[in-house]
Amino acid sequence: MLGLSLVYVWLVAVAGYVIERGWRPLVGRTSRRARSYPAIGLRWIRRRVRNREPPRGRMLSYF
């Protein structure tokens, strides 16, 4: 359960990183915002792996 929670938090952090930099159109349609943060993070990681780039991401503690 703890592992799943950490993966979820990591996907949300990756999605925040992607959205903050304006890369959201690279992982989804721009006409509407139908993807959740974990879905955006997962699509970004899959995109990086497919393009043979390392899936970078950072885990920051908020406390």
N, C-alpha and C positions, 0 to 999 in steps of 0.2 A: 504494500500500500504506500509506503514511504517513497519507493522508487517511482511509482506512477505519479505521485504528487510532485516529485522533483522534475520529472519529464514535463508535466503540465506547466509548471512555473517557468521552465526553460523555454518552452514553446511560446508562451505569452511574452517573455522577455525578448525573444528573437523577433516576434511580430512587432513589438514596440520599436525595436531597433530599425526594422524595415520601414515602418510607417513614418517614423521620425525623420528618416532620410529621404522620403518621397519615392521610395521604390515600390509602393503598393501596386501601381499598374503592371509591374513585372510579374505579379503572382495572381492577378485576378482581373476581372472586367472593371472598367472604369465607369461604366454607366450606372452602376449601383453597388452598394456595399453590402453584399450578402454573406461574406465570409466572417467567421469569428476569429478572434486573435489566435487561438491555437491552430486553426486551419491555415491561417496565413503563415504562421511560423513553420508548420509542417511543409507547406508548399514551397516556402523559401529554401528550406533544407534540402528537399528533393530536387529543386532546381539547381542548387549548388553542386549536389552530388552528380546529377545528370551532366552538368557542364564541366565535371572533373575539377571542381574547385573545392577547397576545404570548407566544410560547414562551420563557419566561425560564429561564435556567440559568447556572450559573457553572462555570468551569473553574478548579480550584485545583490547583496543583502540590503533590505530596506529597513533594517532595525539596528 
